[in-house]
Amino acid sequence: HRNTTFRWRHRFLSLAKTDRPHGLHGIAEADELYVLESEKGSRQMTRPARRRGGHAQRRGMSNEQVCILVARDRTGQTLDFVTGKGALTKAQLHRCLLPVIDKD
């Protein structure tokens, strides 16, 4: 059926939101990843459509890229955060990681 993949996609996405650890314990490592912002599914696009395998208008960091922060501890617990557009700031790092990392 044409709606089956749509329903399964949303079922797995909702499960991924609820199946998150509450915090990271012990030694934790974090890394950031920058991907082009996707407007998939939006009715009003704010930019012209990109071809497959598109790239940003300018080289380097720009507000066209979204920063995704991934943190993992040595026990295998993994958390991810979408911090916003452009370069990662100290304030964004504190907002994401301080509530989930143990104080020790």
Backbone bond lengths (Angstrom), bond angles and torsions (degrees), N, CA, C in turn:
res aa  C-N    CA-C-N  psi(-1)  N-CA   C-N-CA  omega(-1)  CA-C   N-CA-C  phi
1 H - - - 1.448 - - 1.520 109.40 -
2 R 1.305 117.67 148.96 1.463 120.50 -173.24 1.526 113.21 -69.92
3 N 1.317 118.42 -20.43 1.461 121.02 -179.55 1.523 113.23 -93.87
4 T 1.315 118.03 -5.48 1.458 120.45 -174.44 1.522 111.87 -62.40
5 T 1.304 118.79 -48.35 1.465 120.35 -179.17 1.517 110.71 -64.58
6 F 1.307 117.64 -36.41 1.464 121.20 177.86 1.529 109.82 -61.88
7 R 1.330 116.83 -46.61 1.462 120.51 -179.28 1.526 111.54 -65.25
8 W 1.335 117.35 -43.15 1.461 120.49 179.26 1.519 111.14 -64.63
9 R 1.318 117.40 -39.54 1.467 120.70 179.12 1.524 110.15 -59.79
10 H 1.316 116.80 -47.35 1.461 120.05 -179.31 1.524 112.00 -69.93
11 R 1.312 117.92 -30.64 1.458 120.61 176.33 1.529 110.13 -65.22
12 F 1.324 117.57 -44.68 1.464 120.59 179.67 1.522 111.87 -70.94
13 L 1.319 117.92 -35.93 1.459 119.87 177.62 1.523 111.24 -64.70
14 S 1.314 117.89 -40.96 1.465 120.10 178.79 1.528 110.56 -67.84
15 L 1.320 118.36 -35.18 1.457 121.42 177.10 1.527 110.59 -66.03
16 A 1.318 117.43 -40.04 1.464 120.92 179.84 1.525 111.47 -64.35
17 K 1.318 117.79 -29.62 1.468 120.53 178.45 1.523 111.51 -71.63
18 T 1.324 117.42 -35.38 1.463 120.37 -176.61 1.524 112.75 -88.70
19 D 1.313 118.65 -19.58 1.462 122.61 -176.43 1.529 110.11 -97.32
20 R 1.329 115.51 60.36 1.463 121.04 -179.81 1.526 109.09 -118.71
21 P 1.331 117.96 141.54 1.466 119.10 175.31 1.530 110.35 -67.58
22 H 1.329 116.17 156.43 1.464 120.25 -178.67 1.518 112.26 -81.21
23 G 1.317 117.44 -22.59 1.450 119.75 -178.96 1.514 111.48 -169.20
24 L 1.330 114.64 172.69 1.461 121.79 177.94 1.522 108.11 -110.44
25 H 1.331 116.97 140.43 1.458 121.96 -174.69 1.522 109.76 -122.71
26 G 1.328 115.87 145.85 1.457 120.80 177.64 1.518 112.03 72.08
27 I 1.316 115.92 -140.68 1.463 121.50 -179.37 1.523 108.89 -78.62
28 A 1.318 115.73 127.68 1.467 120.91 179.75 1.522 109.04 -126.05
29 E 1.306 115.74 146.22 1.460 122.12 177.61 1.518 108.67 -123.02
30 A 1.338 116.02 147.86 1.463 120.45 -179.44 1.519 109.36 -135.64
31 D 1.318 115.61 148.85 1.459 121.69 177.16 1.521 107.90 -147.20
32 E 1.317 115.89 151.45 1.456 119.76 179.37 1.520 110.42 -112.71
33 L 1.316 115.23 153.33 1.455 123.38 -179.24 1.516 106.90 -134.92
34 Y 1.319 116.92 137.14 1.462 121.31 179.71 1.518 109.07 -112.79
35 V 1.324 116.16 125.66 1.460 122.31 178.51 1.521 108.41 -128.39
36 L 1.321 115.55 153.53 1.455 119.54 177.35 1.523 109.68 -66.45
37 E 1.313 115.96 140.58 1.459 120.37 179.23 1.523 109.78 -65.08
38 S 1.312 115.69 133.73 1.458 121.07 179.42 1.521 109.19 -103.63
39 E 1.308 115.52 133.94 1.461 120.01 176.02 1.520 110.04 -109.77
40 K 1.330 115.42 28.25 1.460 120.21 -179.61 1.522 109.62 -60.94
41 G 1.307 115.46 129.15 1.452 121.10 177.80 1.509 115.44 90.50
42 S 1.335 118.14 -9.69 1.465 118.59 179.81 1.525 109.96 -84.33
43 R 1.298 115.91 143.84 1.463 120.44 -177.45 1.525 112.11 -79.41
44 Q 1.302 117.66 -31.21 1.463 122.09 -178.62 1.526 108.74 -116.11
45 M 1.311 117.87 106.97 1.464 120.68 178.90 1.521 109.48 -83.41
46 T 1.329 115.83 139.65 1.461 120.93 -178.80 1.523 112.05 -92.43
47 R 1.324 117.38 1.90 1.462 121.67 -178.83 1.522 108.22 -147.59
48 P 1.330 117.78 164.62 1.465 119.14 175.05 1.534 110.75 -66.93
49 A 1.310 116.65 152.90 1.463 121.07 -179.56 1.525 110.53 -63.64
50 R 1.359 115.39 144.78 1.467 121.20 176.89 1.512 109.10 -99.01
51 R 1.306 115.55 150.02 1.463 120.67 172.38 1.523 108.74 -76.07
52 R 1.315 116.17 168.94 1.454 120.76 178.29 1.526 109.75 -59.89
53 G 1.317 116.26 137.79 1.457 120.07 -179.33 1.513 112.24 71.40
54 G 1.310 116.60 31.37 1.462 121.73 -176.14 1.518 112.90 -63.83
55 H 1.293 115.28 167.76 1.451 121.23 178.86 1.524 108.81 -138.60
56 A 1.314 116.35 165.73 1.459 121.88 -177.59 1.526 110.43 -68.47
57 Q 1.320 115.76 159.52 1.465 121.32 178.81 1.531 110.88 -63.88
58 R 1.357 115.28 -40.37 1.462 120.20 -178.95 1.522 110.03 -118.10
59 R 1.323 116.41 154.99 1.459 121.08 176.54 1.518 110.21 -74.77
60 G 1.320 116.36 157.31 1.459 121.17 176.56 1.517 112.91 80.52
61 M 1.326 114.70 -162.28 1.463 120.74 -179.60 1.519 110.17 -70.28
62 S 1.321 115.46 138.39 1.459 120.05 175.74 1.519 108.56 -154.83
63 N 1.310 116.33 170.50 1.460 120.69 178.53 1.521 112.51 -79.06
64 E 1.321 117.56 3.81 1.465 120.78 173.84 1.525 110.87 -82.35
65 Q 1.326 116.33 -14.61 1.460 120.72 -176.25 1.521 110.45 -105.56
66 V 1.318 115.18 141.57 1.455 122.26 178.16 1.525 107.62 -103.48
67 C 1.327 116.26 135.35 1.460 121.44 179.68 1.526 109.49 -91.98
68 I 1.330 115.68 128.08 1.462 122.23 176.17 1.525 107.05 -115.46
69 L 1.321 116.35 121.84 1.456 122.93 -179.31 1.524 108.59 -102.10
70 V 1.338 116.63 128.16 1.466 121.95 178.81 1.522 107.60 -120.72
71 A 1.332 116.86 128.27 1.460 122.22 178.88 1.524 108.58 -125.00
72 R 1.340 115.25 141.40 1.469 120.41 -177.43 1.523 109.19 -144.37
73 D 1.323 115.90 139.57 1.459 118.94 175.77 1.527 109.87 -99.81
74 R 1.329 116.37 177.42 1.463 120.84 -174.84 1.525 113.05 -72.95
75 T 1.330 117.55 -12.11 1.464 119.94 176.80 1.522 111.73 -87.36
76 G 1.337 117.27 -6.52 1.456 121.07 177.54 1.516 114.80 100.01
77 Q 1.332 117.38 -1.28 1.467 120.05 176.98 1.523 108.56 -69.52
78 T 1.327 117.21 130.61 1.464 121.63 -175.85 1.521 110.19 -126.71
79 L 1.327 115.63 134.85 1.461 122.39 175.41 1.515 108.82 -126.17
80 D 1.320 115.78 147.45 1.463 119.84 177.08 1.522 108.88 -132.38
81 F 1.335 115.36 149.52 1.460 122.29 -177.88 1.521 108.73 -139.85
82 V 1.306 116.54 141.35 1.461 121.37 169.74 1.518 105.03 -96.70
83 T 1.338 116.75 111.07 1.460 120.08 -172.93 1.514 113.24 -87.02
84 G 1.312 118.43 -23.08 1.461 121.09 179.75 1.511 110.99 134.50
85 K 1.318 114.80 -173.39 1.466 120.53 -179.04 1.524 110.30 -85.66
86 G 1.317 115.64 149.59 1.458 120.87 176.28 1.514 112.58 82.69
87 A 1.332 114.87 -166.45 1.460 121.83 -175.45 1.528 111.42 -67.22
88 L 1.319 115.39 149.76 1.459 122.68 178.50 1.523 109.16 -73.80
89 T 1.328 116.95 131.26 1.462 121.11 179.52 1.525 110.15 -106.42
90 K 1.319 115.37 164.57 1.455 120.82 178.63 1.530 110.69 -62.90
91 A 1.323 117.10 -38.57 1.467 120.82 179.79 1.530 111.05 -63.91
92 Q 1.320 117.35 -41.24 1.467 120.58 178.21 1.523 110.50 -65.25
93 L 1.320 116.32 -40.04 1.462 121.21 179.31 1.526 110.71 -62.50
94 H 1.331 116.89 -45.83 1.466 120.77 177.98 1.526 111.36 -63.49
95 R 1.338 117.10 -42.73 1.465 121.29 -178.45 1.530 111.29 -61.46
96 C 1.323 117.00 -36.40 1.469 120.53 -177.59 1.523 112.81 -83.44
97 L 1.326 117.53 -45.15 1.466 120.16 -168.71 1.524 115.56 -92.86
98 L 1.325 118.82 -32.45 1.468 119.17 -176.93 1.530 113.66 -58.96
99 P 1.329 120.22 -40.57 1.472 118.54 179.95 1.534 114.49 -69.34
100 V 1.318 119.06 -19.38 1.469 120.05 -172.62 1.523 114.19 -109.91
101 I 1.324 118.48 -9.48 1.468 120.84 -179.82 1.520 109.03 -98.92
102 D 1.346 116.56 137.06 1.461 121.29 177.83 1.518 110.67 -58.98
103 K 1.321 115.90 150.52 1.467 121.44 -178.08 1.523 112.90 -74.27
104 D 1.327 118.30 -18.93 1.468 120.53 -177.31 1.451 110.68 -73.11
